[in-house]
């Protein structure tokens, strides 16, 4: 009789372990999906950041050009 109880206890433990393994697999899949989503969002954000940095650099260059031309334009107006 004790052997049968031990056998049932082992089966219960195996069922519990199987259940935990299924939970673990589901959790790993969820984390993998979230990781993929986050990597995609990161790549998009990095691309947007690079584009914005380029736009800022272009605007800075245009402003620098305007500032450099301003004194020449003022001198040409004064001479006329």
mmCIF file of the N, C-alpha and C atoms, coordinates in Angstrom:
data_MODEL
# 
_entry.id   MODEL 
# 
loop_
_atom_site.group_PDB 
_atom_site.id 
_atom_site.type_symbol 
_atom_site.label_atom_id 
_atom_site.label_alt_id 
_atom_site.label_comp_id 
_atom_site.label_asym_id 
_atom_site.label_entity_id 
_atom_site.label_seq_id 
_atom_site.pdbx_PDB_ins_code 
_atom_site.Cartn_x 
_atom_site.Cartn_y 
_atom_site.Cartn_z 
_atom_site.occupancy 
_atom_site.B_iso_or_equiv 
_atom_site.pdbx_formal_charge 
_atom_site.auth_seq_id 
_atom_site.auth_comp_id 
_atom_site.auth_asym_id 
_atom_site.auth_atom_id 
_atom_site.pdbx_PDB_model_num 
ATOM 1   N N  . UNK A 1 1  ? 0.813  -1.195  0.000   1.00 0.00 ? 1  UNK A N  1 
ATOM 2   C CA . UNK A 1 1  ? 0.000  0.000   0.000   1.00 0.00 ? 1  UNK A CA 1 
ATOM 3   C C  . UNK A 1 1  ? 0.854  1.256   0.000   1.00 0.00 ? 1  UNK A C  1 
ATOM 4   N N  . UNK A 1 2  ? 1.960  1.250   0.747   1.00 0.00 ? 2  UNK A N  1 
ATOM 5   C CA . UNK A 1 2  ? 2.848  2.405   0.804   1.00 0.00 ? 2  UNK A CA 1 
ATOM 6   C C  . UNK A 1 2  ? 3.464  2.664   -0.554  1.00 0.00 ? 2  UNK A C  1 
ATOM 7   N N  . UNK A 1 3  ? 3.767  1.601   -1.279  1.00 0.00 ? 3  UNK A N  1 
ATOM 8   C CA . UNK A 1 3  ? 4.354  1.748   -2.617  1.00 0.00 ? 3  UNK A CA 1 
ATOM 9   C C  . UNK A 1 3  ? 3.362  2.418   -3.556  1.00 0.00 ? 3  UNK A C  1 
ATOM 10  N N  . UNK A 1 4  ? 2.094  2.082   -3.454  1.00 0.00 ? 4  UNK A N  1 
ATOM 11  C CA . UNK A 1 4  ? 1.082  2.696   -4.309  1.00 0.00 ? 4  UNK A CA 1 
ATOM 12  C C  . UNK A 1 4  ? 0.935  4.185   -3.973  1.00 0.00 ? 4  UNK A C  1 
ATOM 13  N N  . UNK A 1 5  ? 0.969  4.564   -2.709  1.00 0.00 ? 5  UNK A N  1 
ATOM 14  C CA . UNK A 1 5  ? 0.888  5.969   -2.300  1.00 0.00 ? 5  UNK A CA 1 
ATOM 15  C C  . UNK A 1 5  ? 2.093  6.739   -2.837  1.00 0.00 ? 5  UNK A C  1 
ATOM 16  N N  . UNK A 1 6  ? 3.266  6.110   -2.730  1.00 0.00 ? 6  UNK A N  1 
ATOM 17  C CA . UNK A 1 6  ? 4.484  6.739   -3.246  1.00 0.00 ? 6  UNK A CA 1 
ATOM 18  C C  . UNK A 1 6  ? 4.364  6.944   -4.756  1.00 0.00 ? 6  UNK A C  1 
ATOM 19  N N  . UNK A 1 7  ? 3.827  5.951   -5.441  1.00 0.00 ? 7  UNK A N  1 
ATOM 20  C CA . UNK A 1 7  ? 3.645  6.023   -6.882  1.00 0.00 ? 7  UNK A CA 1 
ATOM 21  C C  . UNK A 1 7  ? 2.685  7.167   -7.243  1.00 0.00 ? 7  UNK A C  1 
ATOM 22  N N  . UNK A 1 8  ? 1.580  7.291   -6.533  1.00 0.00 ? 8  UNK A N  1 
ATOM 23  C CA . UNK A 1 8  ? 0.626  8.372   -6.776  1.00 0.00 ? 8  UNK A CA 1 
ATOM 24  C C  . UNK A 1 8  ? 1.245  9.736   -6.475  1.00 0.00 ? 8  UNK A C  1 
ATOM 25  N N  . UNK A 1 9  ? 2.033  9.796   -5.412  1.00 0.00 ? 9  UNK A N  1 
ATOM 26  C CA . UNK A 1 9  ? 2.709  11.045  -5.049  1.00 0.00 ? 9  UNK A CA 1 
ATOM 27  C C  . UNK A 1 9  ? 3.672  11.455  -6.173  1.00 0.00 ? 9  UNK A C  1 
ATOM 28  N N  . UNK A 1 10 ? 4.411  10.502  -6.725  1.00 0.00 ? 10 UNK A N  1 
ATOM 29  C CA . UNK A 1 10 ? 5.337  10.791  -7.815  1.00 0.00 ? 10 UNK A CA 1 
ATOM 30  C C  . UNK A 1 10 ? 4.583  11.270  -9.057  1.00 0.00 ? 10 UNK A C  1 
ATOM 31  N N  . UNK A 1 11 ? 3.459  10.649  -9.344  1.00 0.00 ? 11 UNK A N  1 
ATOM 32  C CA . UNK A 1 11 ? 2.660  11.073  -10.502 1.00 0.00 ? 11 UNK A CA 1 
ATOM 33  C C  . UNK A 1 11 ? 2.142  12.495  -10.304 1.00 0.00 ? 11 UNK A C  1 
ATOM 34  N N  . UNK A 1 12 ? 1.719  12.813  -9.103  1.00 0.00 ? 12 UNK A N  1 
ATOM 35  C CA . UNK A 1 12 ? 1.275  14.174  -8.795  1.00 0.00 ? 12 UNK A CA 1 
ATOM 36  C C  . UNK A 1 12 ? 2.423  15.170  -8.973  1.00 0.00 ? 12 UNK A C  1 
ATOM 37  N N  . UNK A 1 13 ? 3.606  14.785  -8.507  1.00 0.00 ? 13 UNK A N  1 
ATOM 38  C CA . UNK A 1 13 ? 4.773  15.657  -8.656  1.00 0.00 ? 13 UNK A CA 1 
ATOM 39  C C  . UNK A 1 13 ? 5.136  15.858  -10.128 1.00 0.00 ? 13 UNK A C  1 
ATOM 40  N N  . UNK A 1 14 ? 5.051  14.787  -10.904 1.00 0.00 ? 14 UNK A N  1 
ATOM 41  C CA . UNK A 1 14 ? 5.331  14.897  -12.342 1.00 0.00 ? 14 UNK A CA 1 
ATOM 42  C C  . UNK A 1 14 ? 4.292  15.771  -13.041 1.00 0.00 ? 14 UNK A C  1 
ATOM 43  N N  . UNK A 1 15 ? 3.037  15.635  -12.653 1.00 0.00 ? 15 UNK A N  1 
ATOM 44  C CA . UNK A 1 15 ? 1.994  16.497  -13.216 1.00 0.00 ? 15 UNK A CA 1 
ATOM 45  C C  . UNK A 1 15 ? 2.254  17.963  -12.875 1.00 0.00 ? 15 UNK A C  1 
ATOM 46  N N  . UNK A 1 16 ? 2.631  18.206  -11.627 1.00 0.00 ? 16 UNK A N  1 
ATOM 47  C CA . UNK A 1 16 ? 2.929  19.577  -11.208 1.00 0.00 ? 16 UNK A CA 1 
ATOM 48  C C  . UNK A 1 16 ? 4.137  20.122  -11.981 1.00 0.00 ? 16 UNK A C  1 
ATOM 49  N N  . UNK A 1 17 ? 5.153  19.297  -12.151 1.00 0.00 ? 17 UNK A N  1 
ATOM 50  C CA . UNK A 1 17 ? 6.340  19.704  -12.898 1.00 0.00 ? 17 UNK A CA 1 
ATOM 51  C C  . UNK A 1 17 ? 5.986  19.981  -14.358 1.00 0.00 ? 17 UNK A C  1 
ATOM 52  N N  . UNK A 1 18 ? 5.158  19.134  -14.941 1.00 0.00 ? 18 UNK A N  1 
ATOM 53  C CA . UNK A 1 18 ? 4.721  19.332  -16.325 1.00 0.00 ? 18 UNK A CA 1 
ATOM 54  C C  . UNK A 1 18 ? 3.971  20.651  -16.465 1.00 0.00 ? 18 UNK A C  1 
ATOM 55  N N  . UNK A 1 19 ? 3.101  20.913  -15.519 1.00 0.00 ? 19 UNK A N  1 
ATOM 56  C CA . UNK A 1 19 ? 2.344  22.158  -15.532 1.00 0.00 ? 19 UNK A CA 1 
ATOM 57  C C  . UNK A 1 19 ? 3.285  23.369  -15.443 1.00 0.00 ? 19 UNK A C  1 
ATOM 58  N N  . UNK A 1 20 ? 4.257  23.301  -14.540 1.00 0.00 ? 20 UNK A N  1 
ATOM 59  C CA . UNK A 1 20 ? 5.221  24.402  -14.392 1.00 0.00 ? 20 UNK A CA 1 
ATOM 60  C C  . UNK A 1 20 ? 6.051  24.583  -15.661 1.00 0.00 ? 20 UNK A C  1 
ATOM 61  N N  . UNK A 1 21 ? 6.397  23.476  -16.318 1.00 0.00 ? 21 UNK A N  1 
ATOM 62  C CA . UNK A 1 21 ? 7.173  23.562  -17.553 1.00 0.00 ? 21 UNK A CA 1 
ATOM 63  C C  . UNK A 1 21 ? 6.349  24.246  -18.652 1.00 0.00 ? 21 UNK A C  1 
ATOM 64  N N  . UNK A 1 22 ? 5.064  23.921  -18.730 1.00 0.00 ? 22 UNK A N  1 
ATOM 65  C CA . UNK A 1 22 ? 4.195  24.578  -19.711 1.00 0.00 ? 22 UNK A CA 1 
ATOM 66  C C  . UNK A 1 22 ? 4.108  26.076  -19.426 1.00 0.00 ? 22 UNK A C  1 
ATOM 67  N N  . UNK A 1 23 ? 3.990  26.441  -18.149 1.00 0.00 ? 23 UNK A N  1 
ATOM 68  C CA . UNK A 1 23 ? 3.969  27.853  -17.772 1.00 0.00 ? 23 UNK A CA 1 
ATOM 69  C C  . UNK A 1 23 ? 5.277  28.536  -18.156 1.00 0.00 ? 23 UNK A C  1 
ATOM 70  N N  . UNK A 1 24 ? 6.382  27.863  -17.916 1.00 0.00 ? 24 UNK A N  1 
ATOM 71  C CA . UNK A 1 24 ? 7.691  28.420  -18.247 1.00 0.00 ? 24 UNK A CA 1 
ATOM 72  C C  . UNK A 1 24 ? 7.843  28.622  -19.751 1.00 0.00 ? 24 UNK A C  1 
ATOM 73  N N  . UNK A 1 25 ? 7.419  27.642  -20.533 1.00 0.00 ? 25 UNK A N  1 
ATOM 74  C CA . UNK A 1 25 ? 7.493  27.755  -21.992 1.00 0.00 ? 25 UNK A CA 1 
ATOM 75  C C  . UNK A 1 25 ? 6.639  28.928  -22.469 1.00 0.00 ? 25 UNK A C  1 
ATOM 76  N N  . UNK A 1 26 ? 5.439  29.060  -21.918 1.00 0.00 ? 26 UNK A N  1 
ATOM 77  C CA . UNK A 1 26 ? 4.565  30.173  -22.307 1.00 0.00 ? 26 UNK A CA 1 
ATOM 78  C C  . UNK A 1 26 ? 5.202  31.513  -21.935 1.00 0.00 ? 26 UNK A C  1 
ATOM 79  N N  . UNK A 1 27 ? 5.817  31.571  -20.774 1.00 0.00 ? 27 UNK A N  1 
ATOM 80  C CA . UNK A 1 27 ? 6.466  32.807  -20.330 1.00 0.00 ? 27 UNK A CA 1 
ATOM 81  C C  . UNK A 1 27 ? 7.657  33.149  -21.228 1.00 0.00 ? 27 UNK A C  1 
ATOM 82  N N  . UNK A 1 28 ? 8.440  32.157  -21.580 1.00 0.00 ? 28 UNK A N  1 
ATOM 83  C CA . UNK A 1 28 ? 9.588  32.382  -22.472 1.00 0.00 ? 28 UNK A CA 1 
ATOM 84  C C  . UNK A 1 28 ? 9.104  32.887  -23.830 1.00 0.00 ? 28 UNK A C  1 
ATOM 85  N N  . UNK A 1 29 ? 8.053  32.308  -24.348 1.00 0.00 ? 29 UNK A N  1 
ATOM 86  C CA . UNK A 1 29 ? 7.499  32.769  -25.631 1.00 0.00 ? 29 UNK A CA 1 
ATOM 87  C C  . UNK A 1 29 ? 7.027  34.219  -25.526 1.00 0.00 ? 29 UNK A C  1 
ATOM 88  N N  . UNK A 1 30 ? 6.349  34.548  -24.431 1.00 0.00 ? 30 UNK A N  1 
ATOM 89  C CA . UNK A 1 30 ? 5.873  35.912  -24.229 1.00 0.00 ? 30 UNK A CA 1 
ATOM 90  C C  . UNK A 1 30 ? 7.059  36.877  -24.162 1.00 0.00 ? 30 UNK A C  1 
ATOM 91  N N  . UNK A 1 31 ? 8.090  36.508  -23.424 1.00 0.00 ? 31 UNK A N  1 
ATOM 92  C CA . UNK A 1 31 ? 9.271  37.363  -23.323 1.00 0.00 ? 31 UNK A CA 1 
ATOM 93  C C  . UNK A 1 31 ? 9.967  37.514  -24.674 1.00 0.00 ? 31 UNK A C  1 
ATOM 94  N N  . UNK A 1 32 ? 10.021 36.439  -25.445 1.00 0.00 ? 32 UNK A N  1 
ATOM 95  C CA . UNK A 1 32 ? 10.637 36.506  -26.774 1.00 0.00 ? 32 UNK A CA 1 
ATOM 96  C C  . UNK A 1 32 ? 9.846  37.454  -27.678 1.00 0.00 ? 32 UNK A C  1 
ATOM 97  N N  . UNK A 1 33 ? 8.514  37.374  -27.625 1.00 0.00 ? 33 UNK A N  1 
ATOM 98  C CA . UNK A 1 33 ? 7.674  38.266  -28.428 1.00 0.00 ? 33 UNK A CA 1 
ATOM 99  C C  . UNK A 1 33 ? 7.862  39.723  -28.000 1.00 0.00 ? 33 UNK A C  1 
ATOM 100 N N  . UNK A 1 34 ? 7.875  39.963  -26.696 1.00 0.00 ? 34 UNK A N  1 
ATOM 101 C CA . UNK A 1 34 ? 8.092  41.313  -26.185 1.00 0.00 ? 34 UNK A CA 1 
ATOM 102 C C  . UNK A 1 34 ? 9.469  41.831  -26.594 1.00 0.00 ? 34 UNK A C  1 
ATOM 103 N N  . UNK A 1 35 ? 10.462 40.971  -26.516 1.00 0.00 ? 35 UNK A N  1 
ATOM 104 C CA . UNK A 1 35 ? 11.816 41.348  -26.902 1.00 0.00 ? 35 UNK A CA 1 
ATOM 105 C C  . UNK A 1 35 ? 11.861 41.753  -28.371 1.00 0.00 ? 35 UNK A C  1 
ATOM 106 N N  . UNK A 1 36 ? 11.189 40.967  -29.221 1.00 0.00 ? 36 UNK A N  1 
ATOM 107 C CA . UNK A 1 36 ? 11.141 41.285  -30.647 1.00 0.00 ? 36 UNK A CA 1 
ATOM 108 C C  . UNK A 1 36 ? 10.474 42.643  -30.866 1.00 0.00 ? 36 UNK A C  1 
ATOM 109 N N  . UNK A 1 37 ? 9.358  42.876  -30.183 1.00 0.00 ? 37 UNK A N  1 
ATOM 110 C CA . UNK A 1 37 ? 8.646  44.147  -30.295 1.00 0.00 ? 37 UNK A CA 1 
ATOM 111 C C  . UNK A 1 37 ? 9.531  45.301  -29.840 1.00 0.00 ? 37 UNK A C  1 
ATOM 112 N N  . UNK A 1 38 ? 10.212 45.131  -28.705 1.00 0.00 ? 38 UNK A N  1 
ATOM 113 C CA . UNK A 1 38 ? 11.085 46.186  -28.195 1.00 0.00 ? 38 UNK A CA 1 
ATOM 114 C C  . UNK A 1 38 ? 12.254 46.457  -29.135 1.00 0.00 ? 38 UNK A C  1 
ATOM 115 N N  . UNK A 1 39 ? 12.812 45.410  -29.717 1.00 0.00 ? 39 UNK A N  1 
ATOM 116 C CA . UNK A 1 39 ? 13.907 45.604  -30.679 1.00 0.00 ? 39 UNK A CA 1 
ATOM 117 C C  . UNK A 1 39 ? 13.424 46.370  -31.907 1.00 0.00 ? 39 UNK A C  1 
ATOM 118 N N  . UNK A 1 40 ? 12.210 46.057  -32.354 1.00 0.00 ? 40 UNK A N  1 
ATOM 119 C CA . UNK A 1 40 ? 11.636 46.778  -33.491 1.00 0.00 ? 40 UNK A CA 1 
ATOM 120 C C  . UNK A 1 40 ? 11.405 48.244  -33.141 1.00 0.00 ? 40 UNK A C  1 
ATOM 121 N N  . UNK A 1 41 ? 10.855 48.492  -31.957 1.00 0.00 ? 41 UNK A N  1 
ATOM 122 C CA . UNK A 1 41 ? 10.626 49.871  -31.515 1.00 0.00 ? 41 UNK A CA 1 
ATOM 123 C C  . UNK A 1 41 ? 11.945 50.621  -31.362 1.00 0.00 ? 41 UNK A C  1 
ATOM 124 N N  . UNK A 1 42 ? 12.954 49.952  -30.840 1.00 0.00 ? 42 UNK A N  1 
ATOM 125 C CA . UNK A 1 42 ? 14.267 50.584  -30.678 1.00 0.00 ? 42 UNK A CA 1 
ATOM 126 C C  . UNK A 1 42 ? 14.852 50.956  -32.027 1.00 0.00 ? 42 UNK A C  1 
ATOM 127 N N  . UNK A 1 43 ? 14.778 50.051  -32.996 1.00 0.00 ? 43 UNK A N  1 
ATOM 128 C CA . UNK A 1 43 ? 15.308 50.334  -34.329 1.00 0.00 ? 43 UNK A CA 1 
ATOM 129 C C  . UNK A 1 43 ? 14.579 51.518  -34.955 1.00 0.00 ? 43 UNK A C  1 
ATOM 130 N N  . UNK A 1 44 ? 13.261 51.560  -34.800 1.00 0.00 ? 44 UNK A N  1 
ATOM 131 C CA . UNK A 1 44 ? 12.477 52.677  -35.326 1.00 0.00 ? 44 UNK A CA 1 
ATOM 132 C C  . UNK A 1 44 ? 12.876 53.977  -34.653 1.00 0.00 ? 44 UNK A C  1 
ATOM 133 N N  . UNK A 1 45 ? 13.020 53.940  -33.342 1.00 0.00 ? 45 UNK A N  1 
ATOM 134 C CA . UNK A 1 45 ? 13.411 55.145  -32.589 1.00 0.00 ? 45 UNK A CA 1 
ATOM 135 C C  . UNK A 1 45 ? 14.804 55.611  -32.990 1.00 0.00 ? 45 UNK A C  1 
ATOM 136 N N  . UNK A 1 46 ? 15.721 54.683  -33.172 1.00 0.00 ? 46 UNK A N  1 
ATOM 137 C CA . UNK A 1 46 ? 17.075 55.058  -33.573 1.00 0.00 ? 46 UNK A CA 1 
ATOM 138 C C  . UNK A 1 46 ? 17.069 55.678  -34.960 1.00 0.00 ? 46 UNK A C  1 
ATOM 139 N N  . UNK A 1 47 ? 16.260 55.143  -35.850 1.00 0.00 ? 47 UNK A N  1 
ATOM 140 C CA . UNK A 1 47 ? 16.151 55.708  -37.194 1.00 0.00 ? 47 UNK A CA 1 
ATOM 141 C C  . UNK A 1 47 ? 15.574 57.122  -37.146 1.00 0.00 ? 47 UNK A C  1 
ATOM 142 N N  . UNK A 1 48 ? 14.518 57.297  -36.360 1.00 0.00 ? 48 UNK A N  1 
ATOM 143 C CA . UNK A 1 48 ? 13.918 58.620  -36.212 1.00 0.00 ? 48 UNK A CA 1 
ATOM 144 C C  . UNK A 1 48 ? 14.906 59.597  -35.591 1.00 0.00 ? 48 UNK A C  1 
ATOM 145 N N  . UNK A 1 49 ? 15.661 59.159  -34.615 1.00 0.00 ? 49 UNK A N  1 
ATOM 146 C CA . UNK A 1 49 ? 16.663 60.005  -33.969 1.00 0.00 ? 49 UNK A CA 1 
ATOM 147 C C  . UNK A 1 49 ? 17.729 60.433  -34.971 1.00 0.00 ? 49 UNK A C  1 
ATOM 148 N N  . UNK A 1 50 ? 18.198 59.507  -35.779 1.00 0.00 ? 50 UNK A N  1 
ATOM 149 C CA . UNK A 1 50 ? 19.214 59.837  -36.784 1.00 0.00 ? 50 UNK A CA 1 
ATOM 150 C C  . UNK A 1 50 ? 18.658 60.857  -37.777 1.00 0.00 ? 50 UNK A C  1 
ATOM 151 N N  . UNK A 1 51 ? 17.401 60.685  -38.185 1.00 0.00 ? 51 UNK A N  1 
ATOM 152 C CA . UNK A 1 51 ? 16.780 61.629  -39.115 1.00 0.00 ? 51 UNK A CA 1 
ATOM 153 C C  . UNK A 1 51 ? 16.650 63.010  -38.486 1.00 0.00 ? 51 UNK A C  1 
ATOM 154 N N  . UNK A 1 52 ? 16.217 63.052  -37.229 1.00 0.00 ? 52 UNK A N  1 
ATOM 155 C CA . UNK A 1 52 ? 16.088 64.337  -36.544 1.00 0.00 ? 52 UNK A CA 1 
ATOM 156 C C  . UNK A 1 52 ? 17.447 65.008  -36.348 1.00 0.00 ? 52 UNK A C  1 
ATOM 157 N N  . UNK A 1 53 ? 18.461 64.222  -36.021 1.00 0.00 ? 53 UNK A N  1 
ATOM 158 C CA . UNK A 1 53 ? 19.803 64.792  -35.868 1.00 0.00 ? 53 UNK A CA 1 
ATOM 159 C C  . UNK A 1 53 ? 20.301 65.371  -37.188 1.00 0.00 ? 53 UNK A C  1 
ATOM 160 N N  . UNK A 1 54 ? 20.006 64.704  -38.288 1.00 0.00 ? 54 UNK A N  1 
ATOM 161 C CA . UNK A 1 54 ? 20.406 65.219  -39.604 1.00 0.00 ? 54 UNK A CA 1 
ATOM 162 C C  . UNK A 1 54 ? 19.662 66.513  -39.925 1.00 0.00 ? 54 UNK A C  1 
ATOM 163 N N  . UNK A 1 55 ? 18.383 66.543  -39.588 1.00 0.00 ? 55 UNK A N  1 
ATOM 164 C CA . UNK A 1 55 ? 17.608 67.778  -39.824 1.00 0.00 ? 55 UNK A CA 1 
ATOM 165 C C  . UNK A 1 55 ? 18.139 68.928  -38.977 1.00 0.00 ? 55 UNK A C  1 
ATOM 166 N N  . UNK A 1 56 ? 18.510 68.643  -37.732 1.00 0.00 ? 56 UNK A N  1 
ATOM 167 C CA . UNK A 1 56 ? 19.085 69.678  -36.870 1.00 0.00 ? 56 UNK A CA 1 
ATOM 168 C C  . UNK A 1 56 ? 20.418 70.156  -37.439 1.00 0.00 ? 56 UNK A C  1 
ATOM 169 N N  . UNK A 1 57 ? 21.242 69.219  -37.904 1.00 0.00 ? 57 UNK A N  1 
ATOM 170 C CA . UNK A 1 57 ? 22.530 69.586  -38.482 1.00 0.00 ? 57 UNK A CA 1 
ATOM 171 C C  . UNK A 1 57 ? 22.333 70.434  -39.736 1.00 0.00 ? 57 UNK A C  1 
ATOM 172 N N  . UNK A 1 58 ? 21.369 70.087  -40.571 1.00 0.00 ? 58 UNK A N  1 
ATOM 173 C CA . UNK A 1 58 ? 21.098 70.868  -41.781 1.00 0.00 ? 58 UNK A CA 1 
ATOM 174 C C  . UNK A 1 58 ? 20.598 72.263  -41.422 1.00 0.00 ? 58 UNK A C  1 
ATOM 175 N N  . UNK A 1 59 ? 19.714 72.358  -40.445 1.00 0.00 ? 59 UNK A N  1 
ATOM 176 C CA . UNK A 1 59 ? 19.210 73.666  -40.014 1.00 0.00 ? 59 UNK A CA 1 
ATOM 177 C C  . UNK A 1 59 ? 20.340 74.501  -39.428 1.00 0.00 ? 59 UNK A C  1 
ATOM 178 N N  . UNK A 1 60 ? 21.228 73.871  -38.673 1.00 0.00 ? 60 UNK A N  1 
ATOM 179 C CA . UNK A 1 60 ? 22.365 74.583  -38.095 1.00 0.00 ? 60 UNK A CA 1 
ATOM 180 C C  . UNK A 1 60 ? 23.273 75.121  -39.205 1.00 0.00 ? 60 UNK A C  1 
ATOM 181 N N  . UNK A 1 61 ? 23.513 74.299  -40.234 1.00 0.00 ? 61 UNK A N  1 
ATOM 182 C CA . UNK A 1 61 ? 24.339 74.752  -41.354 1.00 0.00 ? 61 UNK A CA 1 
ATOM 183 C C  . UNK A 1 61 ? 23.694 75.943  -42.063 1.00 0.00 ? 61 UNK A C  1 
ATOM 184 N N  . UNK A 1 62 ? 22.377 75.869  -42.272 1.00 0.00 ? 62 UNK A N  1 
ATOM 185 C CA . UNK A 1 62 ? 21.681 76.989  -42.928 1.00 0.00 ? 62 UNK A CA 1 
ATOM 186 C C  . UNK A 1 62 ? 21.768 78.252  -42.081 1.00 0.00 ? 62 UNK A C  1 
ATOM 187 N N  . UNK A 1 63 ? 21.583 78.120  -40.788 1.00 0.00 ? 63 UNK A N  1 
ATOM 188 C CA . UNK A 1 63 ? 21.685 79.290  -39.908 1.00 0.00 ? 63 UNK A CA 1 
ATOM 189 C C  . UNK A 1 63 ? 23.099 79.856  -39.909 1.00 0.00 ? 63 UNK A C  1 
ATOM 190 N N  . UNK A 1 64 ? 24.087 78.978  -39.872 1.00 0.00 ? 64 UNK A N  1 
ATOM 191 C CA . UNK A 1 64 ? 25.472 79.445  -39.925 1.00 0.00 ? 64 UNK A CA 1 
ATOM 192 C C  . UNK A 1 64 ? 25.745 80.198  -41.225 1.00 0.00 ? 64 UNK A C  1 
ATOM 193 N N  . UNK A 1 65 ? 25.225 79.689  -42.332 1.00 0.00 ? 65 UNK A N  1 
ATOM 194 C CA . UNK A 1 65 ? 25.392 80.371  -43.621 1.00 0.00 ? 65 UNK A CA 1 
ATOM 195 C C  . UNK A 1 65 ? 24.727 81.738  -43.601 1.00 0.00 ? 65 UNK A C  1 
ATOM 196 N N  . UNK A 1 66 ? 23.519 81.802  -43.052 1.00 0.00 ? 66 UNK A N  1 
ATOM 197 C CA . UNK A 1 66 ? 22.820 83.086  -42.974 1.00 0.00 ? 66 UNK A CA 1 
ATOM 198 C C  . UNK A 1 66 ? 23.565 84.082  -42.091 1.00 0.00 ? 66 UNK A C  1 
ATOM 199 N N  . UNK A 1 67 ? 24.058 83.603  -40.976 1.00 0.00 ? 67 UNK A N  1 
ATOM 200 C CA . UNK A 1 67 ? 24.796 84.484  -40.063 1.00 0.00 ? 67 UNK A CA 1 
ATOM 201 C C  . UNK A 1 67 ? 26.070 84.986  -40.732 1.00 0.00 ? 67 UNK A C  1 
ATOM 202 N N  . UNK A 1 68 ? 26.722 84.130  -41.474 1.00 0.00 ? 68 UNK A N  1 
ATOM 203 C CA . UNK A 1 68 ? 27.952 84.531  -42.156 1.00 0.00 ? 68 UNK A CA 1 
ATOM 204 C C  . UNK A 1 68 ? 27.660 85.537  -43.277 1.00 0.00 ? 68 UNK A C  1 
ATOM 205 N N  . UNK A 1 69 ? 26.539 85.397  -43.950 1.00 0.00 ? 69 UNK A N  1 
ATOM 206 C CA . UNK A 1 69 ? 26.179 86.317  -45.036 1.00 0.00 ? 69 UNK A CA 1 
ATOM 207 C C  . UNK A 1 69 ? 25.649 87.640  -44.519 1.00 0.00 ? 69 UNK A C  1 
ATOM 208 N N  . UNK A 1 70 ? 25.095 87.659  -43.344 1.00 0.00 ? 70 UNK A N  1 
ATOM 209 C CA . UNK A 1 70 ? 24.446 88.862  -42.823 1.00 0.00 ? 70 UNK A CA 1 
ATOM 210 C C  . UNK A 1 70 ? 25.362 90.076  -42.793 1.00 0.00 ? 70 UNK A C  1 
ATOM 211 N N  . UNK A 1 71 ? 26.551 90.012  -42.265 1.00 0.00 ? 71 UNK A N  1 
ATOM 212 C CA . UNK A 1 71 ? 27.390 91.217  -42.251 1.00 0.00 ? 71 UNK A CA 1 
ATOM 213 C C  . UNK A 1 71 ? 27.738 91.714  -43.663 1.00 0.00 ? 71 UNK A C  1 
ATOM 214 N N  . UNK A 1 72 ? 27.958 90.811  -44.610 1.00 0.00 ? 72 UNK A N  1 
ATOM 215 C CA . UNK A 1 72 ? 28.244 91.208  -45.992 1.00 0.00 ? 72 UNK A CA 1 
ATOM 216 C C  . UNK A 1 72 ? 27.033 91.933  -46.588 1.00 0.00 ? 72 UNK A C  1 
ATOM 217 N N  . UNK A 1 73 ? 25.861 91.427  -46.348 1.00 0.00 ? 73 UNK A N  1 
ATOM 218 C CA . UNK A 1 73 ? 24.648 92.070  -46.881 1.00 0.00 ? 73 UNK A CA 1 
ATOM 219 C C  . UNK A 1 73 ? 24.465 93.447  -46.259 1.00 0.00 ? 73 UNK A C  1 
ATOM 220 N N  . UNK A 1 74 ? 24.753 93.570  -45.001 1.00 0.00 ? 74 UNK A N  1 
ATOM 221 C CA . UNK A 1 74 ? 24.616 94.869  -44.329 1.00 0.00 ? 74 UNK A CA 1 
ATOM 222 C C  . UNK A 1 74 ? 25.620 95.873  -44.920 1.00 0.00 ? 74 UNK A C  1 
ATOM 223 N N  . UNK A 1 75 ? 26.851 95.471  -45.195 1.00 0.00 ? 75 UNK A N  1 
ATOM 224 C CA . UNK A 1 75 ? 27.852 96.357  -45.771 1.00 0.00 ? 75 UNK A CA 1 
ATOM 225 C C  . UNK A 1 75 ? 27.457 96.784  -47.183 1.00 0.00 ? 75 UNK A C  1 
ATOM 226 N N  . UNK A 1 76 ? 26.902 95.854  -47.949 1.00 0.00 ? 76 UNK A N  1 
ATOM 227 C CA . UNK A 1 76 ? 26.493 96.183  -49.313 1.00 0.00 ? 76 UNK A CA 1 
ATOM 228 C C  . UNK A 1 76 ? 25.341 97.189  -49.287 1.00 0.00 ? 76 UNK A C  1 
ATOM 229 N N  . UNK A 1 77 ? 24.444 97.099  -48.335 1.00 0.00 ? 77 UNK A N  1 
ATOM 230 C CA . UNK A 1 77 ? 23.321 98.034  -48.217 1.00 0.00 ? 77 UNK A CA 1 
ATOM 231 C C  . UNK A 1 77 ? 23.825 99.413  -47.805 1.00 0.00 ? 77 UNK A C  1 
ATOM 232 N N  . UNK A 1 78 ? 24.785 99.472  -46.887 1.00 0.00 ? 78 UNK A N  1 
ATOM 233 C CA . UNK A 1 78 ? 25.337 100.745 -46.419 1.00 0.00 ? 78 UNK A CA 1 
ATOM 234 C C  . UNK A 1 78 ? 26.096 101.465 -47.524 1.00 0.00 ? 78 UNK A C  1 
ATOM 235 N N  . UNK A 1 79 ? 26.784 100.741 -48.398 1.00 0.00 ? 79 UNK A N  1 
ATOM 236 C CA . UNK A 1 79 ? 27.583 101.330 -49.469 1.00 0.00 ? 79 UNK A CA 1 
ATOM 237 C C  . UNK A 1 79 ? 26.712 101.906 -50.571 1.00 0.00 ? 79 UNK A C  1 
ATOM 238 N N  . UNK A 1 80 ? 25.533 101.401 -50.751 1.00 0.00 ? 80 UNK A N  1 
ATOM 239 C CA . UNK A 1 80 ? 24.636 101.855 -51.840 1.00 0.00 ? 80 UNK A CA 1 
ATOM 240 C C  . UNK A 1 80 ? 23.982 103.102 -51.452 1.00 0.00 ? 80 UNK A C  1 
# 
